[in-house]
């Protein structure tokens, strides 16, 4: 009998096939198709990781934090698994679009950071792309929201420099 945890993981009873039957007949067609699909998904994820823009992720963590990023113009748009905000667990079958922008943190102009990645959803991506389209690459970003708040917003505007 499977436990609830095993059932939630998608495990199904193995049936009554014996060791000799498995050795003689191998895996059934449905299982082979499932394995092939899983391997394709693994290959896709590995390829996406290889193609990821280089750099550490940049983030603003506290309310009213203000940073200045110099955007390189490179970005990626990708579909990622949706995660439950509280548990950080993936929600099976649900995807969301994210944009990964390559940028330098130039908040301290005397000591700019290495190139990094600022990953955001639709609302912030639309603002960043608007300013990039206007050829404004140095943007000031202010976080408006407490740490771990789902209601966090960002104010994004061209830097004075």
C-alpha positions as CSV (number, residue, x, y, z in Angstrom):
1,X,0.0,0.0,0.0
2,X,1.3,3.4,-0.9
3,X,1.5,6.2,1.6
4,X,-0.2,9.6,1.0
5,X,3.3,11.1,0.4
6,X,4.1,8.5,-2.3
7,X,0.7,9.0,-3.9
8,X,1.3,12.8,-3.9
9,X,4.6,12.2,-5.7
10,X,2.8,10.4,-8.5
11,X,3.9,6.9,-7.5
12,X,1.5,4.2,-8.6
13,X,1.3,0.6,-7.5
14,X,3.7,-1.6,-9.4
15,X,1.1,-4.3,-10.1
16,X,1.8,-8.0,-9.9
17,X,4.7,-8.3,-12.4
18,X,7.3,-10.7,-11.1
19,X,11.0,-10.3,-11.3
20,X,11.1,-12.9,-14.1
21,X,8.4,-11.1,-16.0
22,X,10.3,-7.8,-15.8
23,X,13.5,-9.5,-16.8
24,X,11.8,-11.2,-19.8
25,X,9.5,-8.5,-21.0
26,X,11.3,-5.3,-19.8
27,X,9.4,-2.1,-19.1
28,X,5.9,-1.5,-20.6
29,X,5.4,1.0,-23.4
30,X,3.7,3.5,-21.1
31,X,6.6,3.5,-18.7
32,X,9.1,3.9,-21.5
33,X,7.2,6.9,-22.8
34,X,7.1,8.4,-19.4
35,X,10.9,7.9,-19.0
36,X,11.5,9.5,-22.4
37,X,9.4,12.5,-21.6
38,X,11.2,12.9,-18.2
39,X,14.6,12.7,-20.0
40,X,13.5,15.3,-22.5
41,X,12.5,17.6,-19.7
42,X,15.8,17.1,-18.0
43,X,17.7,17.9,-21.2
44,X,15.6,21.0,-21.7
45,X,16.4,22.2,-18.2
46,X,20.1,21.5,-18.6
47,X,20.1,23.4,-21.9
48,X,18.4,26.4,-20.3
49,X,20.9,26.4,-17.6
50,X,23.8,26.4,-20.1
51,X,22.2,29.3,-22.0
52,X,21.5,31.3,-18.9
53,X,23.0,34.7,-18.9
54,X,26.2,34.8,-16.7
55,X,26.3,36.4,-13.3
56,X,24.8,36.2,-9.8
57,X,21.2,37.2,-9.2
58,X,20.7,40.8,-8.0
59,X,17.9,41.5,-5.6
60,X,16.5,44.2,-3.4
61,X,15.5,42.8,-0.1
62,X,14.1,45.5,2.2
63,X,11.4,48.1,2.0
64,X,12.5,51.4,0.5
65,X,15.9,49.9,-0.6
66,X,17.2,51.9,-3.6
67,X,19.7,50.6,-6.1
68,X,20.9,51.8,-9.5
69,X,21.4,49.2,-12.2
70,X,23.1,49.7,-15.5
71,X,21.4,47.4,-18.0
72,X,23.5,45.8,-20.7
73,X,20.5,45.3,-23.0
74,X,20.8,41.5,-22.8
75,X,17.8,39.7,-21.4
76,X,16.0,36.4,-21.5
77,X,12.3,35.6,-21.5
78,X,11.5,32.2,-20.1
79,X,8.7,30.0,-18.8
80,X,9.5,28.7,-15.3
81,X,7.5,26.5,-13.0
82,X,5.2,28.5,-10.8
83,X,6.0,28.2,-7.0
84,X,3.8,28.5,-4.0
85,X,4.8,31.8,-2.4
86,X,4.8,30.5,1.2
87,X,6.3,27.0,0.8
88,X,8.5,27.7,-2.3
89,X,7.3,24.3,-3.7
90,X,6.6,24.0,-7.4
91,X,2.9,23.9,-8.4
92,X,2.6,21.0,-10.8
93,X,1.5,21.9,-14.3
94,X,1.6,25.7,-13.7
95,X,4.1,28.0,-15.5
96,X,4.8,31.7,-15.4
97,X,6.8,34.0,-17.6
98,X,9.9,35.6,-16.1
99,X,12.4,38.0,-17.6
100,X,16.1,37.9,-16.7
101,X,17.9,41.2,-17.3
102,X,21.7,41.4,-17.3
103,X,22.9,44.5,-15.4
104,X,25.6,45.9,-13.3
105,X,24.9,47.2,-9.9
106,X,26.3,50.7,-10.0
107,X,24.7,52.0,-6.8
108,X,28.3,52.7,-5.5
109,X,29.7,54.3,-8.6
110,X,33.3,54.1,-7.2
111,X,33.0,50.4,-6.8
112,X,30.5,48.9,-9.4
113,X,29.7,45.2,-9.0
114,X,30.2,42.4,-11.4
115,X,27.6,41.8,-14.1
116,X,24.5,40.1,-12.6
117,X,20.9,39.1,-13.3
118,X,17.8,40.8,-12.1
119,X,14.8,38.4,-12.6
120,X,11.4,39.9,-12.6
121,X,7.8,39.2,-13.7
122,X,5.6,41.0,-16.2
123,X,5.0,44.3,-14.4
124,X,8.7,45.2,-13.8
125,X,9.8,43.7,-17.1
126,X,7.4,46.0,-18.9
127,X,8.8,49.0,-17.1
128,X,12.5,48.0,-17.8
129,X,11.8,47.3,-21.4
130,X,10.0,50.7,-21.8
131,X,13.1,52.5,-20.5
132,X,15.5,50.4,-22.5
133,X,13.4,51.2,-25.6
134,X,13.9,54.9,-24.8
135,X,17.7,54.2,-24.6
136,X,17.8,54.7,-20.9
137,X,20.1,52.0,-19.6
138,X,20.9,53.3,-16.1
139,X,17.8,52.9,-14.0
140,X,17.1,53.6,-10.3
141,X,14.9,51.0,-8.7
142,X,13.2,51.4,-5.3
143,X,11.6,48.4,-3.6
144,X,8.2,49.2,-2.0
145,X,7.3,46.3,0.3
146,X,8.4,44.5,3.4
147,X,10.7,41.4,3.1
148,X,8.8,38.4,1.8
149,X,5.7,40.4,1.0
150,X,3.5,39.3,-1.9
151,X,2.4,43.0,-2.4
152,X,5.9,44.3,-3.2
153,X,6.1,46.7,-6.1
154,X,9.1,48.5,-7.6
155,X,9.4,52.1,-8.7
156,X,11.7,52.2,-11.7
157,X,13.0,55.4,-13.4
158,X,16.1,56.7,-15.3
159,X,19.0,57.7,-13.1
160,X,20.0,61.4,-13.0
161,X,23.5,60.6,-14.2
